[in-house]
């Protein structure tokens, strides 16, 4: 059973890289997005050698914004 996803992708085919994450609602509130996002950033900055990663979300999506804050994004 797929319960979520995480990854990195270019924004608008340009040099900026975006962090993606999503968790099935049945699994919300368990810290899975925080853990997945944190490990994805670790990979991006470490193995992939990225200098900067962005996260974009809809303004009403406060849960996603909290995940980004918890993993150290500004």
Secondary structure, 3 states (H helix, E strand, C coil): CCCEEEEEEECCCCCCEEEEEEECHHHCCCCHHHHHHHHHHHHHHCCCCCCCCECCCCCCCHHHHHHHHHCCCC
